Amino acid sequence: MSFQAIKRLFTKFISESIYANTSYLLSSWILLSGFGFIFWTICTNLYSDEQVGIATALLAALNLITSLSLMGFELSIIRVLPDHPDKSTLLNVCFSTASLFGVFFSFIFVLLLPYFAGDLSVVNSSFFYQALFFLFVIIALGDYLVTNTFVAYRKSDFVLRKNLIFSIFKLVFPFVLISFGAYGVFSAWMLSLGIALVYSMVVLTRQFSHNFKPQLGIDPLRGMIKYSFGNYLSSFAEGFPIMVLPILIVNVYSPEEGAYYYIAMMIATFLFTVSASATQSLFAEASNSDKAMIDLIGKVFRFLVILLVPGITAIILLGPFILSIFGPEYSTEATGLLRILAVSSILFSFNAVARTIFRIHYRTVVLTVVSFLGAASIIFLSYALRDFGLNGVGIAWLLGEAVSLLAYSFLIFRDRANLLAA
């Protein structure tokens, strides 16, 4: 193929907004994964396996609180913001409301921490650590909302720039905060995210005329509360295993195995984010264009096949070597888990497309029920198969994705005329 033919093919590809935005989002995730790989390589060499394991569980706990606090606003913004008459007020109310919930759930978490996650009690070791945790929750909430604001505007190139800033600072802080142990790893991640959030807010202020300020009210949220709450339940259930498994493994298995699990999941997440990026663009495109749903879905699947097949093959073949970069024990303990997670990404991609189809059609009850079914399967089986070590967690993840896919397939086939008509 000649250079001119390749250039024409690339120009045609990038002119399709669904491909362009997916490419920016995927590039952003690749950037995060690559720098995340370096970040955790630094941390596993500077800190003990136990400290790394506790830090990953703290990040999971923070994500759990964030997911509880967002109330589904992060997805509703993609759907509602482009046509909303007062975009600044909508974003301000979403951010302020989510922050109040974040403070509330953080207080409950800190209060109950000694009773259900004793290994994370480092948060309660000082008032300073507690205050930082509250601040980090608000930072995480803001990051979710501004990221999806860029997606709603179909300006995902700013997501790429934001994540580049986050990634660069993330490589510096582990050296600066080494004396803080596990909380140093946790803070290195979150302080970097805070700097990236400031950048995003400046961009939204200068280029999109947003005026950030604390603001509460019901009126700006009318028309999206029901949709947000439905997405809130389904998104929480969907992400529940990712948020809970690190805490479960640290407290039921060991902090060290928590570290091994997290690194394997971090590598496998590259495959999951291929699907997440493509379907997030599918959601934005279907919400802002008149293109046929079936055509958009076809484009997404072509994109997924091109990237997932070589990605899965590479991880299965090179997984042990990649894990050994973090230390020989990571390769010994987590290779089986990583390979099972890689295979499960096939099921994950189908589920991601199915979730997006139901989300576009406001079928939030279906999303919630199926997501809770899949999440409950993964958590229950991870505990039931604990005698198999981390491989048991991988098997639980694979079976949980299979349960969700069976449910979605049945429901889509039953109502395919309506679901695929838009």
N, C-alpha and C positions, 0 to 999 in steps of 0.2 A: 504494500500500500504506500502510495507516494505521500510526501509531506503535505501537499495541498489537500489531499483526500482526508488525511488525519485532521488537518486544521478545520476543514468543512464539517467533519463529524463532531469535533469538539465544539465548534460554534453552534451547531444544531443542538447538541446536548445541553450546553449552558444556557441556550435561549429558552429552554423549557423551565419555567419557574419552579416546578416541583423537583426537577433534577438539580437546579442551581441551589435552591435552599437546602435540599438534602445534602448536597456536596459540602456546603458551608458548615452545616450542623455536624456532618460526619468528620470533616476536617477538624472541627473543634474538638470532637470526641477523641480523634486520633492524637491531636495535640495533648489533650488531657491525659490520655493513656500513656503516651510516650514520656511526658514529664512526670506522670504519676509513677511510672516504672522506675525512673531515676530517683524520684523522691523516696520511694520505699526501699530502693537499693541503698541509698544513703542512710536511711533510718535503721535498717536491719544490720548495718555495719557500725553505727554509732550507739545504738541502744540494744538492750537485751531483748530476746524473743518475748519474754514476759511483758516488758514495757510496750513493745509493739502490739502485742495482743490486746492489752488493756486500752491502748490508744484507739485501735480499730473498733473496739466495742463502744468506746465513748463516741466515736463518729457515728456508729450505728444508732446509738441512743439519741443523739442529737437529730439524726434524720427521722427517727420515729416521732420525736416531739414536733419537728418541722412539718411532717406529713399530717399529724393531728391538727396542727394550728392553721394550715393553709386553707382549710374549708373548701377545697376544690377551686379556689380563685385562680390558681396558676393555669388551669386548663380553660376555664371560662373566659379568661382574658383573651386567649387566642381566638375564641369564637365571637366574643362580644365587642372587644375594644375597637376594631377597625371602623365600625359604624356607630360607635357611641358618641353622642353630641358633646360630652365633656370628659375627654380622655384623662386629663390630669386628676380631676376629682375621683373618677373611678379607680385609678391606680392608687391614689392616696388613701382612699377608704379601704381598699383591699389590703394595703400594706399595714395601715394602722390597726385594722380589725385583727388581722393575722398576728400582729405583734402582741396585742393584748392576750390573745389565746396562747401565744408562745410563752409569755411570762407566766401565765397561769399554769400551763402544763409543765413548765420547767420547775416551778415551785413544788408541784406534786411529785415530780421525779426526784428532786433533791430530798424531799421529805421522806419518801418511801425507799430510797436507794439502799439503806442498810438492810432492809428486809427481803429484797429480791435480787440484788446484784451487788453483793458485798465486795467483789473484786474491783468495782468501779468507785469505791468509797473515796478515792483520791479527790473527787469533786468536793467532798465535804471536809477536806483536810484544812481548809481555810476559807474565810469569807471572800478573799480575793479570787480564789478559784471558782467559788459559787457565782460571784458577780460576772466573771469572765464567761461562764457557761451561759448565763442569761443573755449576755451581749452576743455571744456566738450564735445563739438560736435566732435572734433578730437579724443578724447578718445573713444567715442561711435562708431565712424567709425572703429577705429582700433580693437575694441572688436568684431564687426561683422565679420571682415575679418579674424582675427586669429582663431575665433571659427570655421568658415567654412573651414579654412585651415586644422584644425585637423580632421574635418569631411571628407574632401577630401582624407586625408591619411588613413581614417578609423581607427583613433586613438582617438575616442571620450572619452576615459578615461581621457585624458588631459583636455577636456571640463569640466568634473566633478570636477577635481582638481582646475581648474581656478575659477569655480563658488563657490567652497567651500571657497577659499580665499576672493572672493568678498563678500560672505554672512557673514563671520565672522567680517570683518572690518565694514560692513554695520550696525552692531549692536552697534558699539562703537561710531561712529561719531554723531548720533543724540544728545547724551548727551554733547558732546564737542561743538557742533554748535548751541545750543538752543537759544543763544542770537541773532542769525541771522534770526530767525523766519522762514517764508516759504522758504527763500533761504538756510537756514540751513538744512532743510529736503532734498531739491534738491541737495545740495552740498554733504551731507552725502552719498547719493546714488552714485553720480558721482565720488567722490574721491575714494570710495571703488572700483568702476569699474576700475579706473586708476591704482590702485595697482595690480589688477588682470591682467590687460593688460601688465604691466611690467613683471609679472611672465610668461605670455604666450610668450612674445617676447624672454625672456631668454631661455625658453624650445626650441622654434623653432631655436634659434641660436646654442644651444649646441647639441641638439639631431637630428635636421633635417638640420643642416648646412646652415640655412638662414643667410644672411648678410643684416641687415636692414640699409637703408640709403635713404635720399630723392632722388627720381629718376623719371624723366618724359620721355615720348617717346611714339610713335605710334607703332613701330615695335613689341614690346612684346605683344601688344594687338591685333595684326592682327589675324583674325580667330575667335575672340570672341566678337568683337565690336557689330556686328549685333545681336548676341545672347544676349549679355549683355544689349543692349538697349531695346530689346523686353522684357526681364525679368525685366528691370528697370521700364518700364511702368506698367507691370502687377503686380509686387510686390508692387509698390507704390499704385496702385488702391486697391489691396488686403488688404493692411494695413491701408488704408486711414481712415476708420471708427474708428479704434483703436486710431489713432493719432489725429483725429479731434474732436471726441465726447467729451473728457474731456474739451477741449477749448470751444466748443459750450455750454456744460452744465454749466461751470463756468460763462460764459458771458450771456447766455440766461436764464438759470434757476437761480443758485446762487452758490457761492463758496462752501457752505456747501453741497449742493446736488452733486457737483463735487466730494467731498470727499466720499459721500455715494456710488456714482456710481463706483468710482475707486476701493473701497474695494470689492464690489460685483463682479466686473469684474476680480479682482485679484484672487478671489476664483474660479470663473468659468474658469479662464485661465488654471487651472490645467487640466481640461477636454480637452480644446483646444490643450494643449501642448502634450497630449497623441497622438493625431492625427498628430500634427506637427513633433514630434520626429519620429514616425513610417514612415511618408511619406518622411522625410528628409533622412532616411536610405534607403528607397525604391529608391530614386533618386540617391544616391551614389552607391547603389548596382547595379542598372540597368545600370549605367554609367561605371561600372568597372567589369562586369561579363557577361557571356553568358547565364545565366539562363533565362528561359522563363518568359516573362512579366506576364502572367496570373498566374503562380505559385507564383511569388513574391507578386502580388496583393492579392492572396488568403491568404498568410502568414500574410500580413499586416492586413487584415480584421479579421483574427482569433485573432490576438494580440489586436485589437481595441475592439472586443466584450468582451474579457476577462476582460479588464480594464474599459471600459466605462459604462457598465451596472451597476456594483456595485457603480461606482463613481457617476453617475447621481442619483441613488437611495439615496445614502448617503447625497448628497447635498440637494436634495428635502426635506428629512426628518430632517436633522440636520442644514439646512441653518440658521434658526432664531437663534439657539443657537450659532453657529459659529460667526455670525454677532454681537451678543450681547457682545462678548468679546471685541470688539472695542468701545462699548458704546451702551446703550439702543436705542438711536436714529438711529443707523445703522441698527439694527434689525427691527425697526418700518418702516423705510423709504426704505430699500433696499431688503427685503425678496422676494417680488414679482419679482423684477428685477432678482435676483439671480436664482430663480426657472425657469424663462423663459429662461435665458442664459444656464442653465444646459440642458434643453430640446433641445435647439438649437445646442448643441454640436454634436448631432446625424447627423444633416444636415451638420454641419461643417466638420465632419470626411469624409463624402462622397465627399464633395467639395475638401477637401485636397488631397484625392486620385486622383480625376479627374484632379486637377491642375498639379499634378506630372506626370500623363500620358501625358498630352499635353506638359509639360516642357521637358520631355525626348525626345519627337519627334520634339522639336524646333517649336511648334505651338504657338509662342509668340503672334501673332495677336489675336488668339482665347482667350488666357489668358488675354490679355489686355482688349478686348471688354467685356468679361463676368465679369471680375473683376471690371471694371468701372461701369457696369450695377448694380452689387450687391452693390457696395459702394455707388453709387448715391441713390439707393433705401433706404439704411439704414440711410444716412444723411438726405435725404428729409423727410422720414417718422418720424425720431426722432424730427425734427422741427415741422412737421405737427401735431404730436400727443403729443405736449408739455403739453397740458391741462391734460393729463393723468399722468403727472409726470414721474418718472423713469420707471414705468411700460410701458409707451409709448415707451421709449427707448428700452426696452426689446422686445416688440412686433415688433418694427422696425427692430431690429437685426434678429429676427426669420424670418420675411418676406423677408428680404434681402438675407439671406442664402437660403431660398426656391426659390427665383428668380434665383440665381446662379445655384442651383442644377438642376432646370428645363432646363436651357440653356445647362449645361454640359451634362446632360443625353441625350438630343436630339442629340447633336453633336457626342457623343461617339457612340450612337446607329447607327447613320448614317454612321460612318466610322470605325466601330468596327473591321473590318478585318485588317486594317492597324494599328490602334492604339494599339491593343492587341496582335499583331503578334510578336513583338520584344522580 
